Structure formats: structure tokens, C-alpha cells
Amino acid sequence: MTGPDEDMEEYVNRLAEYNDENFKPYLSEQFFESFLDTNGPLMFIRMAHPNYELEVENITLEKSENNYNFTVEVAYTNKESNESKTMNVNGNAQTNEEDEVTSVHYMHPEELRTALN
């Protein structure tokens, strides 16, 4: 990013506020920190940038003790051709006694990366 320091500071503050509101209530404190440190919130967006837009079409959750299995139907649209396709991203999220997420594991995330190339 380029621009005056004030713009960068405002961006960083807005991003921190977004993360605190949208992720922190659902993640354990330790996982929240590691999730942000590894760019977890941006993982799939970074795969798509700059040629594709992603949109979640549907999310299916199956809960068992301390675990959620999930399937996310993702639409990806090529910005140049406007061609859109969908695929599923599967995974599981482990939870603690407070039902906070302690880890997320995606099954074969490289399939989405391959589709976007």
C-alpha cells in the first residue's frame, strides 16, 4: 500500500476492528492470534486476487463433539471474461469447551488455487 501514514493507520485500525468484530468472538484467544498472524482471513482472497472474485453461495455445517465439518460452496468469477463457476471447499473446525474454534483444517485447498489459475 502507498499513501500518507494517516491513511495506512486508518486502514490498519479498520482492519483490526473488523477482525475483532467478525472473528474474535468465535475463536479461542490463541487461535485468533495465530489465525491473524498467518493471514487466515485472507487465504482464499489472496488466491483469487487479482483475476477472480469469490462469493459464498452456501455453507453446510455438521456438528459433532468438539468438531464442525463444513462444506462451503464458492462461486468464482473471472473478472475479465465474467465467466462464473462453483466448487466446494471442505474442512473441519475443532472447538473447545466454550465452543470457540481452536483450529481449522481445509481439505485440499489447492483445488481452488488450481481452478483459479
Phi and psi restraints in degrees (range 20) as a CNS / XPLOR table:
assign (resid 1 and name C) (resid 2 and name N)
       (resid 2 and name CA) (resid 2 and name C) 1.0 -126.0 20.0 2
assign (resid 2 and name N) (resid 2 and name CA)
       (resid 2 and name C) (resid 3 and name N) 1.0 162.4 20.0 2
assign (resid 2 and name C) (resid 3 and name N)
       (resid 3 and name CA) (resid 3 and name C) 1.0 132.9 20.0 2
assign (resid 3 and name N) (resid 3 and name CA)
       (resid 3 and name C) (resid 4 and name N) 1.0 173.7 20.0 2
assign (resid 3 and name C) (resid 4 and name N)
       (resid 4 and name CA) (resid 4 and name C) 1.0 -60.4 20.0 2
assign (resid 4 and name N) (resid 4 and name CA)
       (resid 4 and name C) (resid 5 and name N) 1.0 153.0 20.0 2
assign (resid 4 and name C) (resid 5 and name N)
       (resid 5 and name CA) (resid 5 and name C) 1.0 -56.5 20.0 2
assign (resid 5 and name N) (resid 5 and name CA)
       (resid 5 and name C) (resid 6 and name N) 1.0 -34.2 20.0 2
assign (resid 5 and name C) (resid 6 and name N)
       (resid 6 and name CA) (resid 6 and name C) 1.0 -64.4 20.0 2
assign (resid 6 and name N) (resid 6 and name CA)
       (resid 6 and name C) (resid 7 and name N) 1.0 -38.6 20.0 2
assign (resid 6 and name C) (resid 7 and name N)
       (resid 7 and name CA) (resid 7 and name C) 1.0 -64.8 20.0 2
assign (resid 7 and name N) (resid 7 and name CA)
       (resid 7 and name C) (resid 8 and name N) 1.0 -42.0 20.0 2
assign (resid 7 and name C) (resid 8 and name N)
       (resid 8 and name CA) (resid 8 and name C) 1.0 -65.4 20.0 2
assign (resid 8 and name N) (resid 8 and name CA)
       (resid 8 and name C) (resid 9 and name N) 1.0 -43.4 20.0 2
assign (resid 8 and name C) (resid 9 and name N)
       (resid 9 and name CA) (resid 9 and name C) 1.0 -62.9 20.0 2
assign (resid 9 and name N) (resid 9 and name CA)
       (resid 9 and name C) (resid 10 and name N) 1.0 -41.0 20.0 2
assign (resid 9 and name C) (resid 10 and name N)
       (resid 10 and name CA) (resid 10 and name C) 1.0 -63.7 20.0 2
assign (resid 10 and name N) (resid 10 and name CA)
       (resid 10 and name C) (resid 11 and name N) 1.0 -42.4 20.0 2
assign (resid 10 and name C) (resid 11 and name N)
       (resid 11 and name CA) (resid 11 and name C) 1.0 -61.1 20.0 2
assign (resid 11 and name N) (resid 11 and name CA)
       (resid 11 and name C) (resid 12 and name N) 1.0 -47.7 20.0 2
assign (resid 11 and name C) (resid 12 and name N)
       (resid 12 and name CA) (resid 12 and name C) 1.0 -61.5 20.0 2
assign (resid 12 and name N) (resid 12 and name CA)
       (resid 12 and name C) (resid 13 and name N) 1.0 -42.1 20.0 2
assign (resid 12 and name C) (resid 13 and name N)
       (resid 13 and name CA) (resid 13 and name C) 1.0 -65.1 20.0 2
assign (resid 13 and name N) (resid 13 and name CA)
       (resid 13 and name C) (resid 14 and name N) 1.0 -41.2 20.0 2
assign (resid 13 and name C) (resid 14 and name N)
       (resid 14 and name CA) (resid 14 and name C) 1.0 -67.3 20.0 2
assign (resid 14 and name N) (resid 14 and name CA)
       (resid 14 and name C) (resid 15 and name N) 1.0 -38.7 20.0 2
assign (resid 14 and name C) (resid 15 and name N)
       (resid 15 and name CA) (resid 15 and name C) 1.0 -65.6 20.0 2
assign (resid 15 and name N) (resid 15 and name CA)
       (resid 15 and name C) (resid 16 and name N) 1.0 -43.4 20.0 2
assign (resid 15 and name C) (resid 16 and name N)
       (resid 16 and name CA) (resid 16 and name C) 1.0 -62.6 20.0 2
assign (resid 16 and name N) (resid 16 and name CA)
       (resid 16 and name C) (resid 17 and name N) 1.0 -41.3 20.0 2
assign (resid 16 and name C) (resid 17 and name N)
       (resid 17 and name CA) (resid 17 and name C) 1.0 -63.4 20.0 2
assign (resid 17 and name N) (resid 17 and name CA)
       (resid 17 and name C) (resid 18 and name N) 1.0 -43.8 20.0 2
assign (resid 17 and name C) (resid 18 and name N)
       (resid 18 and name CA) (resid 18 and name C) 1.0 -60.4 20.0 2
assign (resid 18 and name N) (resid 18 and name CA)
       (resid 18 and name C) (resid 19 and name N) 1.0 -47.6 20.0 2
assign (resid 18 and name C) (resid 19 and name N)
       (resid 19 and name CA) (resid 19 and name C) 1.0 -62.0 20.0 2
assign (resid 19 and name N) (resid 19 and name CA)
       (resid 19 and name C) (resid 20 and name N) 1.0 -42.0 20.0 2
assign (resid 19 and name C) (resid 20 and name N)
       (resid 20 and name CA) (resid 20 and name C) 1.0 -63.1 20.0 2
assign (resid 20 and name N) (resid 20 and name CA)
       (resid 20 and name C) (resid 21 and name N) 1.0 -38.3 20.0 2
assign (resid 20 and name C) (resid 21 and name N)
       (resid 21 and name CA) (resid 21 and name C) 1.0 -78.6 20.0 2
assign (resid 21 and name N) (resid 21 and name CA)
       (resid 21 and name C) (resid 22 and name N) 1.0 -36.2 20.0 2
assign (resid 21 and name C) (resid 22 and name N)
       (resid 22 and name CA) (resid 22 and name C) 1.0 -102.2 20.0 2
assign (resid 22 and name N) (resid 22 and name CA)
       (resid 22 and name C) (resid 23 and name N) 1.0 -19.6 20.0 2
assign (resid 22 and name C) (resid 23 and name N)
       (resid 23 and name CA) (resid 23 and name C) 1.0 -117.9 20.0 2
assign (resid 23 and name N) (resid 23 and name CA)
       (resid 23 and name C) (resid 24 and name N) 1.0 -44.5 20.0 2
assign (resid 23 and name C) (resid 24 and name N)
       (resid 24 and name CA) (resid 24 and name C) 1.0 -55.2 20.0 2
assign (resid 24 and name N) (resid 24 and name CA)
       (resid 24 and name C) (resid 25 and name N) 1.0 -40.7 20.0 2
assign (resid 24 and name C) (resid 25 and name N)
       (resid 25 and name CA) (resid 25 and name C) 1.0 -64.3 20.0 2
assign (resid 25 and name N) (resid 25 and name CA)
       (resid 25 and name C) (resid 26 and name N) 1.0 -18.2 20.0 2
assign (resid 25 and name C) (resid 26 and name N)
       (resid 26 and name CA) (resid 26 and name C) 1.0 -108.0 20.0 2
assign (resid 26 and name N) (resid 26 and name CA)
       (resid 26 and name C) (resid 27 and name N) 1.0 -10.0 20.0 2
assign (resid 26 and name C) (resid 27 and name N)
       (resid 27 and name CA) (resid 27 and name C) 1.0 -114.6 20.0 2
assign (resid 27 and name N) (resid 27 and name CA)
       (resid 27 and name C) (resid 28 and name N) 1.0 146.6 20.0 2
assign (resid 27 and name C) (resid 28 and name N)
       (resid 28 and name CA) (resid 28 and name C) 1.0 -62.2 20.0 2
assign (resid 28 and name N) (resid 28 and name CA)
       (resid 28 and name C) (resid 29 and name N) 1.0 157.1 20.0 2
assign (resid 28 and name C) (resid 29 and name N)
       (resid 29 and name CA) (resid 29 and name C) 1.0 -58.7 20.0 2
assign (resid 29 and name N) (resid 29 and name CA)
       (resid 29 and name C) (resid 30 and name N) 1.0 -44.7 20.0 2
assign (resid 29 and name C) (resid 30 and name N)
       (resid 30 and name CA) (resid 30 and name C) 1.0 -64.5 20.0 2
assign (resid 30 and name N) (resid 30 and name CA)
       (resid 30 and name C) (resid 31 and name N) 1.0 -44.3 20.0 2
assign (resid 30 and name C) (resid 31 and name N)
       (resid 31 and name CA) (resid 31 and name C) 1.0 -69.5 20.0 2
assign (resid 31 and name N) (resid 31 and name CA)
       (resid 31 and name C) (resid 32 and name N) 1.0 -35.6 20.0 2
assign (resid 31 and name C) (resid 32 and name N)
       (resid 32 and name CA) (resid 32 and name C) 1.0 -55.4 20.0 2
assign (resid 32 and name N) (resid 32 and name CA)
       (resid 32 and name C) (resid 33 and name N) 1.0 -48.4 20.0 2
assign (resid 32 and name C) (resid 33 and name N)
       (resid 33 and name CA) (resid 33 and name C) 1.0 -63.8 20.0 2
assign (resid 33 and name N) (resid 33 and name CA)
       (resid 33 and name C) (resid 34 and name N) 1.0 -45.7 20.0 2
assign (resid 33 and name C) (resid 34 and name N)
       (resid 34 and name CA) (resid 34 and name C) 1.0 -69.9 20.0 2
assign (resid 34 and name N) (resid 34 and name CA)
       (resid 34 and name C) (resid 35 and name N) 1.0 -34.2 20.0 2
assign (resid 34 and name C) (resid 35 and name N)
       (resid 35 and name CA) (resid 35 and name C) 1.0 -60.6 20.0 2
assign (resid 35 and name N) (resid 35 and name CA)
       (resid 35 and name C) (resid 36 and name N) 1.0 -44.8 20.0 2
assign (resid 35 and name C) (resid 36 and name N)
       (resid 36 and name CA) (resid 36 and name C) 1.0 -71.0 20.0 2
assign (resid 36 and name N) (resid 36 and name CA)
       (resid 36 and name C) (resid 37 and name N) 1.0 -40.5 20.0 2
assign (resid 36 and name C) (resid 37 and name N)
       (resid 37 and name CA) (resid 37 and name C) 1.0 -62.4 20.0 2
assign (resid 37 and name N) (resid 37 and name CA)
       (resid 37 and name C) (resid 38 and name N) 1.0 -29.6 20.0 2
assign (resid 37 and name C) (resid 38 and name N)
       (resid 38 and name CA) (resid 38 and name C) 1.0 -99.3 20.0 2
assign (resid 38 and name N) (resid 38 and name CA)
       (resid 38 and name C) (resid 39 and name N) 1.0 12.6 20.0 2
assign (resid 38 and name C) (resid 39 and name N)
       (resid 39 and name CA) (resid 39 and name C) 1.0 59.8 20.0 2
assign (resid 39 and name N) (resid 39 and name CA)
       (resid 39 and name C) (resid 40 and name N) 1.0 32.7 20.0 2
assign (resid 39 and name C) (resid 40 and name N)
       (resid 40 and name CA) (resid 40 and name C) 1.0 -51.5 20.0 2
assign (resid 40 and name N) (resid 40 and name CA)
       (resid 40 and name C) (resid 41 and name N) 1.0 -43.9 20.0 2
assign (resid 40 and name C) (resid 41 and name N)
       (resid 41 and name CA) (resid 41 and name C) 1.0 -64.5 20.0 2
assign (resid 41 and name N) (resid 41 and name CA)
       (resid 41 and name C) (resid 42 and name N) 1.0 -21.0 20.0 2
assign (resid 41 and name C) (resid 42 and name N)
       (resid 42 and name CA) (resid 42 and name C) 1.0 -105.9 20.0 2
assign (resid 42 and name N) (resid 42 and name CA)
       (resid 42 and name C) (resid 43 and name N) 1.0 0.5 20.0 2
assign (resid 42 and name C) (resid 43 and name N)
       (resid 43 and name CA) (resid 43 and name C) 1.0 -51.0 20.0 2
assign (resid 43 and name N) (resid 43 and name CA)
       (resid 43 and name C) (resid 44 and name N) 1.0 -54.0 20.0 2
assign (resid 43 and name C) (resid 44 and name N)
       (resid 44 and name CA) (resid 44 and name C) 1.0 -77.4 20.0 2
assign (resid 44 and name N) (resid 44 and name CA)
       (resid 44 and name C) (resid 45 and name N) 1.0 -30.7 20.0 2
assign (resid 44 and name C) (resid 45 and name N)
       (resid 45 and name CA) (resid 45 and name C) 1.0 -64.0 20.0 2
assign (resid 45 and name N) (resid 45 and name CA)
       (resid 45 and name C) (resid 46 and name N) 1.0 -40.3 20.0 2
assign (resid 45 and name C) (resid 46 and name N)
       (resid 46 and name CA) (resid 46 and name C) 1.0 -65.2 20.0 2
assign (resid 46 and name N) (resid 46 and name CA)
       (resid 46 and name C) (resid 47 and name N) 1.0 -34.5 20.0 2
assign (resid 46 and name C) (resid 47 and name N)
       (resid 47 and name CA) (resid 47 and name C) 1.0 -63.0 20.0 2
assign (resid 47 and name N) (resid 47 and name CA)
       (resid 47 and name C) (resid 48 and name N) 1.0 -38.2 20.0 2
assign (resid 47 and name C) (resid 48 and name N)
       (resid 48 and name CA) (resid 48 and name C) 1.0 -80.6 20.0 2
assign (resid 48 and name N) (resid 48 and name CA)
       (resid 48 and name C) (resid 49 and name N) 1.0 -31.1 20.0 2
assign (resid 48 and name C) (resid 49 and name N)
       (resid 49 and name CA) (resid 49 and name C) 1.0 -68.1 20.0 2
assign (resid 49 and name N) (resid 49 and name CA)
       (resid 49 and name C) (resid 50 and name N) 1.0 137.5 20.0 2
assign (resid 49 and name C) (resid 50 and name N)
       (resid 50 and name CA) (resid 50 and name C) 1.0 -102.1 20.0 2
assign (resid 50 and name N) (resid 50 and name CA)
       (resid 50 and name C) (resid 51 and name N) 1.0 2.7 20.0 2
assign (resid 50 and name C) (resid 51 and name N)
       (resid 51 and name CA) (resid 51 and name C) 1.0 -92.9 20.0 2
assign (resid 51 and name N) (resid 51 and name CA)
       (resid 51 and name C) (resid 52 and name N) 1.0 -15.4 20.0 2
assign (resid 51 and name C) (resid 52 and name N)
       (resid 52 and name CA) (resid 52 and name C) 1.0 -130.5 20.0 2
assign (resid 52 and name N) (resid 52 and name CA)
       (resid 52 and name C) (resid 53 and name N) 1.0 155.4 20.0 2
assign (resid 52 and name C) (resid 53 and name N)
       (resid 53 and name CA) (resid 53 and name C) 1.0 -113.1 20.0 2
assign (resid 53 and name N) (resid 53 and name CA)
       (resid 53 and name C) (resid 54 and name N) 1.0 140.7 20.0 2
assign (resid 53 and name C) (resid 54 and name N)
       (resid 54 and name CA) (resid 54 and name C) 1.0 -110.7 20.0 2
assign (resid 54 and name N) (resid 54 and name CA)
       (resid 54 and name C) (resid 55 and name N) 1.0 145.2 20.0 2
assign (resid 54 and name C) (resid 55 and name N)
       (resid 55 and name CA) (resid 55 and name C) 1.0 -144.5 20.0 2
assign (resid 55 and name N) (resid 55 and name CA)
       (resid 55 and name C) (resid 56 and name N) 1.0 130.9 20.0 2
assign (resid 55 and name C) (resid 56 and name N)
       (resid 56 and name CA) (resid 56 and name C) 1.0 -78.0 20.0 2
assign (resid 56 and name N) (resid 56 and name CA)
       (resid 56 and name C) (resid 57 and name N) 1.0 123.0 20.0 2
assign (resid 56 and name C) (resid 57 and name N)
       (resid 57 and name CA) (resid 57 and name C) 1.0 -91.6 20.0 2
assign (resid 57 and name N) (resid 57 and name CA)
       (resid 57 and name C) (resid 58 and name N) 1.0 -38.9 20.0 2
assign (resid 57 and name C) (resid 58 and name N)
       (resid 58 and name CA) (resid 58 and name C) 1.0 -160.4 20.0 2
assign (resid 58 and name N) (resid 58 and name CA)
       (resid 58 and name C) (resid 59 and name N) 1.0 148.2 20.0 2
assign (resid 58 and name C) (resid 59 and name N)
       (resid 59 and name CA) (resid 59 and name C) 1.0 -128.5 20.0 2
assign (resid 59 and name N) (resid 59 and name CA)
       (resid 59 and name C) (resid 60 and name N) 1.0 129.3 20.0 2
assign (resid 59 and name C) (resid 60 and name N)
       (resid 60 and name CA) (resid 60 and name C) 1.0 -116.7 20.0 2
assign (resid 60 and name N) (resid 60 and name CA)
       (resid 60 and name C) (resid 61 and name N) 1.0 128.5 20.0 2
assign (resid 60 and name C) (resid 61 and name N)
       (resid 61 and name CA) (resid 61 and name C) 1.0 -118.6 20.0 2
assign (resid 61 and name N) (resid 61 and name CA)
       (resid 61 and name C) (resid 62 and name N) 1.0 139.3 20.0 2
assign (resid 61 and name C) (resid 62 and name N)
       (resid 62 and name CA) (resid 62 and name C) 1.0 -126.4 20.0 2
assign (resid 62 and name N) (resid 62 and name CA)
       (resid 62 and name C) (resid 63 and name N) 1.0 117.7 20.0 2
assign (resid 62 and name C) (resid 63 and name N)
       (resid 63 and name CA) (resid 63 and name C) 1.0 -97.7 20.0 2
assign (resid 63 and name N) (resid 63 and name CA)
       (resid 63 and name C) (resid 64 and name N) 1.0 136.0 20.0 2
assign (resid 63 and name C) (resid 64 and name N)
       (resid 64 and name CA) (resid 64 and name C) 1.0 -131.6 20.0 2
assign (resid 64 and name N) (resid 64 and name CA)
       (resid 64 and name C) (resid 65 and name N) 1.0 -178.8 20.0 2
assign (resid 64 and name C) (resid 65 and name N)
       (resid 65 and name CA) (resid 65 and name C) 1.0 -60.5 20.0 2
assign (resid 65 and name N) (resid 65 and name CA)
       (resid 65 and name C) (resid 66 and name N) 1.0 120.1 20.0 2
assign (resid 65 and name C) (resid 66 and name N)
       (resid 66 and name CA) (resid 66 and name C) 1.0 58.1 20.0 2
assign (resid 66 and name N) (resid 66 and name CA)
       (resid 66 and name C) (resid 67 and name N) 1.0 28.7 20.0 2
assign (resid 66 and name C) (resid 67 and name N)
       (resid 67 and name CA) (resid 67 and name C) 1.0 -157.6 20.0 2
assign (resid 67 and name N) (resid 67 and name CA)
       (resid 67 and name C) (resid 68 and name N) 1.0 140.2 20.0 2
assign (resid 67 and name C) (resid 68 and name N)
       (resid 68 and name CA) (resid 68 and name C) 1.0 -123.3 20.0 2
assign (resid 68 and name N) (resid 68 and name CA)
       (resid 68 and name C) (resid 69 and name N) 1.0 124.7 20.0 2
assign (resid 68 and name C) (resid 69 and name N)
       (resid 69 and name CA) (resid 69 and name C) 1.0 -93.4 20.0 2
assign (resid 69 and name N) (resid 69 and name CA)
       (resid 69 and name C) (resid 70 and name N) 1.0 138.1 20.0 2
assign (resid 69 and name C) (resid 70 and name N)
       (resid 70 and name CA) (resid 70 and name C) 1.0 -136.0 20.0 2
assign (resid 70 and name N) (resid 70 and name CA)
       (resid 70 and name C) (resid 71 and name N) 1.0 152.8 20.0 2
assign (resid 70 and name C) (resid 71 and name N)
       (resid 71 and name CA) (resid 71 and name C) 1.0 -130.8 20.0 2
assign (resid 71 and name N) (resid 71 and name CA)
       (resid 71 and name C) (resid 72 and name N) 1.0 125.8 20.0 2
assign (resid 71 and name C) (resid 72 and name N)
       (resid 72 and name CA) (resid 72 and name C) 1.0 -114.4 20.0 2
assign (resid 72 and name N) (resid 72 and name CA)
       (resid 72 and name C) (resid 73 and name N) 1.0 119.8 20.0 2
assign (resid 72 and name C) (resid 73 and name N)
       (resid 73 and name CA) (resid 73 and name C) 1.0 -86.1 20.0 2
assign (resid 73 and name N) (resid 73 and name CA)
       (resid 73 and name C) (resid 74 and name N) 1.0 117.8 20.0 2
assign (resid 73 and name C) (resid 74 and name N)
       (resid 74 and name CA) (resid 74 and name C) 1.0 -114.4 20.0 2
assign (resid 74 and name N) (resid 74 and name CA)
       (resid 74 and name C) (resid 75 and name N) 1.0 127.8 20.0 2
assign (resid 74 and name C) (resid 75 and name N)
       (resid 75 and name CA) (resid 75 and name C) 1.0 -94.4 20.0 2
assign (resid 75 and name N) (resid 75 and name CA)
       (resid 75 and name C) (resid 76 and name N) 1.0 133.9 20.0 2
assign (resid 75 and name C) (resid 76 and name N)
       (resid 76 and name CA) (resid 76 and name C) 1.0 -124.7 20.0 2
assign (resid 76 and name N) (resid 76 and name CA)
       (resid 76 and name C) (resid 77 and name N) 1.0 128.8 20.0 2
assign (resid 76 and name C) (resid 77 and name N)
       (resid 77 and name CA) (resid 77 and name C) 1.0 -118.2 20.0 2
assign (resid 77 and name N) (resid 77 and name CA)
       (resid 77 and name C) (resid 78 and name N) 1.0 126.3 20.0 2
assign (resid 77 and name C) (resid 78 and name N)
       (resid 78 and name CA) (resid 78 and name C) 1.0 -71.9 20.0 2
assign (resid 78 and name N) (resid 78 and name CA)
       (resid 78 and name C) (resid 79 and name N) 1.0 123.2 20.0 2
assign (resid 78 and name C) (resid 79 and name N)
       (resid 79 and name CA) (resid 79 and name C) 1.0 -66.7 20.0 2
assign (resid 79 and name N) (resid 79 and name CA)
       (resid 79 and name C) (resid 80 and name N) 1.0 -30.0 20.0 2
assign (resid 79 and name C) (resid 80 and name N)
       (resid 80 and name CA) (resid 80 and name C) 1.0 -80.0 20.0 2
assign (resid 80 and name N) (resid 80 and name CA)
       (resid 80 and name C) (resid 81 and name N) 1.0 -49.0 20.0 2
assign (resid 80 and name C) (resid 81 and name N)
       (resid 81 and name CA) (resid 81 and name C) 1.0 -92.7 20.0 2
assign (resid 81 and name N) (resid 81 and name CA)
       (resid 81 and name C) (resid 82 and name N) 1.0 -14.4 20.0 2
assign (resid 81 and name C) (resid 82 and name N)
       (resid 82 and name CA) (resid 82 and name C) 1.0 66.3 20.0 2
assign (resid 82 and name N) (resid 82 and name CA)
       (resid 82 and name C) (resid 83 and name N) 1.0 12.6 20.0 2
assign (resid 82 and name C) (resid 83 and name N)
       (resid 83 and name CA) (resid 83 and name C) 1.0 -74.7 20.0 2
assign (resid 83 and name N) (resid 83 and name CA)
       (resid 83 and name C) (resid 84 and name N) 1.0 134.7 20.0 2
assign (resid 83 and name C) (resid 84 and name N)
       (resid 84 and name CA) (resid 84 and name C) 1.0 -123.1 20.0 2
assign (resid 84 and name N) (resid 84 and name CA)
       (resid 84 and name C) (resid 85 and name N) 1.0 138.6 20.0 2
assign (resid 84 and name C) (resid 85 and name N)
       (resid 85 and name CA) (resid 85 and name C) 1.0 -136.4 20.0 2
assign (resid 85 and name N) (resid 85 and name CA)
       (resid 85 and name C) (resid 86 and name N) 1.0 165.7 20.0 2
assign (resid 85 and name C) (resid 86 and name N)
       (resid 86 and name CA) (resid 86 and name C) 1.0 -126.9 20.0 2
assign (resid 86 and name N) (resid 86 and name CA)
       (resid 86 and name C) (resid 87 and name N) 1.0 156.3 20.0 2
assign (resid 86 and name C) (resid 87 and name N)
       (resid 87 and name CA) (resid 87 and name C) 1.0 -154.6 20.0 2
assign (resid 87 and name N) (resid 87 and name CA)
       (resid 87 and name C) (resid 88 and name N) 1.0 163.2 20.0 2
assign (resid 87 and name C) (resid 88 and name N)
       (resid 88 and name CA) (resid 88 and name C) 1.0 -100.0 20.0 2
assign (resid 88 and name N) (resid 88 and name CA)
       (resid 88 and name C) (resid 89 and name N) 1.0 139.9 20.0 2
assign (resid 88 and name C) (resid 89 and name N)
       (resid 89 and name CA) (resid 89 and name C) 1.0 -114.2 20.0 2
assign (resid 89 and name N) (resid 89 and name CA)
       (resid 89 and name C) (resid 90 and name N) 1.0 121.5 20.0 2
assign (resid 89 and name C) (resid 90 and name N)
       (resid 90 and name CA) (resid 90 and name C) 1.0 -110.3 20.0 2
assign (resid 90 and name N) (resid 90 and name CA)
       (resid 90 and name C) (resid 91 and name N) 1.0 154.8 20.0 2
assign (resid 90 and name C) (resid 91 and name N)
       (resid 91 and name CA) (resid 91 and name C) 1.0 -177.6 20.0 2
assign (resid 91 and name N) (resid 91 and name CA)
       (resid 91 and name C) (resid 92 and name N) 1.0 -171.9 20.0 2
assign (resid 91 and name C) (resid 92 and name N)
       (resid 92 and name CA) (resid 92 and name C) 1.0 -143.3 20.0 2
assign (resid 92 and name N) (resid 92 and name CA)
       (resid 92 and name C) (resid 93 and name N) 1.0 153.4 20.0 2
assign (resid 92 and name C) (resid 93 and name N)
       (resid 93 and name CA) (resid 93 and name C) 1.0 -125.2 20.0 2
assign (resid 93 and name N) (resid 93 and name CA)
       (resid 93 and name C) (resid 94 and name N) 1.0 125.0 20.0 2
assign (resid 93 and name C) (resid 94 and name N)
       (resid 94 and name CA) (resid 94 and name C) 1.0 -85.9 20.0 2
assign (resid 94 and name N) (resid 94 and name CA)
       (resid 94 and name C) (resid 95 and name N) 1.0 145.5 20.0 2
assign (resid 94 and name C) (resid 95 and name N)
       (resid 95 and name CA) (resid 95 and name C) 1.0 -127.7 20.0 2
assign (resid 95 and name N) (resid 95 and name CA)
       (resid 95 and name C) (resid 96 and name N) 1.0 162.0 20.0 2
assign (resid 95 and name C) (resid 96 and name N)
       (resid 96 and name CA) (resid 96 and name C) 1.0 -100.4 20.0 2
assign (resid 96 and name N) (resid 96 and name CA)
       (resid 96 and name C) (resid 97 and name N) 1.0 -171.0 20.0 2
assign (resid 96 and name C) (resid 97 and name N)
       (resid 97 and name CA) (resid 97 and name C) 1.0 -62.2 20.0 2
assign (resid 97 and name N) (resid 97 and name CA)
       (resid 97 and name C) (resid 98 and name N) 1.0 -26.5 20.0 2
assign (resid 97 and name C) (resid 98 and name N)
       (resid 98 and name CA) (resid 98 and name C) 1.0 -87.2 20.0 2
assign (resid 98 and name N) (resid 98 and name CA)
       (resid 98 and name C) (resid 99 and name N) 1.0 5.7 20.0 2
assign (resid 98 and name C) (resid 99 and name N)
       (resid 99 and name CA) (resid 99 and name C) 1.0 64.4 20.0 2
assign (resid 99 and name N) (resid 99 and name CA)
       (resid 99 and name C) (resid 100 and name N) 1.0 26.8 20.0 2
assign (resid 99 and name C) (resid 100 and name N)
       (resid 100 and name CA) (resid 100 and name C) 1.0 -89.7 20.0 2
assign (resid 100 and name N) (resid 100 and name CA)
       (resid 100 and name C) (resid 101 and name N) 1.0 142.9 20.0 2
assign (resid 100 and name C) (resid 101 and name N)
       (resid 101 and name CA) (resid 101 and name C) 1.0 -70.8 20.0 2
assign (resid 101 and name N) (resid 101 and name CA)
       (resid 101 and name C) (resid 102 and name N) 1.0 131.2 20.0 2
assign (resid 101 and name C) (resid 102 and name N)
       (resid 102 and name CA) (resid 102 and name C) 1.0 -111.5 20.0 2
assign (resid 102 and name N) (resid 102 and name CA)
       (resid 102 and name C) (resid 103 and name N) 1.0 -15.6 20.0 2
assign (resid 102 and name C) (resid 103 and name N)
       (resid 103 and name CA) (resid 103 and name C) 1.0 -165.5 20.0 2
assign (resid 103 and name N) (resid 103 and name CA)
       (resid 103 and name C) (resid 104 and name N) 1.0 154.4 20.0 2
assign (resid 103 and name C) (resid 104 and name N)
       (resid 104 and name CA) (resid 104 and name C) 1.0 -131.8 20.0 2
assign (resid 104 and name N) (resid 104 and name CA)
       (resid 104 and name C) (resid 105 and name N) 1.0 133.6 20.0 2
assign (resid 104 and name C) (resid 105 and name N)
       (resid 105 and name CA) (resid 105 and name C) 1.0 -127.5 20.0 2
assign (resid 105 and name N) (resid 105 and name CA)
       (resid 105 and name C) (resid 106 and name N) 1.0 120.4 20.0 2
assign (resid 105 and name C) (resid 106 and name N)
       (resid 106 and name CA) (resid 106 and name C) 1.0 -92.6 20.0 2
assign (resid 106 and name N) (resid 106 and name CA)
       (resid 106 and name C) (resid 107 and name N) 1.0 135.4 20.0 2
assign (resid 106 and name C) (resid 107 and name N)
       (resid 107 and name CA) (resid 107 and name C) 1.0 -87.2 20.0 2
assign (resid 107 and name N) (resid 107 and name CA)
       (resid 107 and name C) (resid 108 and name N) 1.0 115.2 20.0 2
assign (resid 107 and name C) (resid 108 and name N)
       (resid 108 and name CA) (resid 108 and name C) 1.0 58.7 20.0 2
assign (resid 108 and name N) (resid 108 and name CA)
       (resid 108 and name C) (resid 109 and name N) 1.0 52.9 20.0 2
assign (resid 108 and name C) (resid 109 and name N)
       (resid 109 and name CA) (resid 109 and name C) 1.0 -62.6 20.0 2
assign (resid 109 and name N) (resid 109 and name CA)
       (resid 109 and name C) (resid 110 and name N) 1.0 -20.6 20.0 2
assign (resid 109 and name C) (resid 110 and name N)
       (resid 110 and name CA) (resid 110 and name C) 1.0 -65.0 20.0 2
assign (resid 110 and name N) (resid 110 and name CA)
       (resid 110 and name C) (resid 111 and name N) 1.0 -20.9 20.0 2
assign (resid 110 and name C) (resid 111 and name N)
       (resid 111 and name CA) (resid 111 and name C) 1.0 -63.3 20.0 2
assign (resid 111 and name N) (resid 111 and name CA)
       (resid 111 and name C) (resid 112 and name N) 1.0 -39.4 20.0 2
assign (resid 111 and name C) (resid 112 and name N)
       (resid 112 and name CA) (resid 112 and name C) 1.0 -67.8 20.0 2
assign (resid 112 and name N) (resid 112 and name CA)
       (resid 112 and name C) (resid 113 and name N) 1.0 -42.6 20.0 2
assign (resid 112 and name C) (resid 113 and name N)
       (resid 113 and name CA) (resid 113 and name C) 1.0 -58.3 20.0 2
assign (resid 113 and name N) (resid 113 and name CA)
       (resid 113 and name C) (resid 114 and name N) 1.0 -44.0 20.0 2
assign (resid 113 and name C) (resid 114 and name N)
       (resid 114 and name CA) (resid 114 and name C) 1.0 -62.7 20.0 2
assign (resid 114 and name N) (resid 114 and name CA)
       (resid 114 and name C) (resid 115 and name N) 1.0 -42.4 20.0 2
assign (resid 114 and name C) (resid 115 and name N)
       (resid 115 and name CA) (resid 115 and name C) 1.0 -63.4 20.0 2
assign (resid 115 and name N) (resid 115 and name CA)
       (resid 115 and name C) (resid 116 and name N) 1.0 -29.9 20.0 2
assign (resid 115 and name C) (resid 116 and name N)
       (resid 116 and name CA) (resid 116 and name C) 1.0 -86.0 20.0 2
assign (resid 116 and name N) (resid 116 and name CA)
       (resid 116 and name C) (resid 117 and name N) 1.0 -5.0 20.0 2
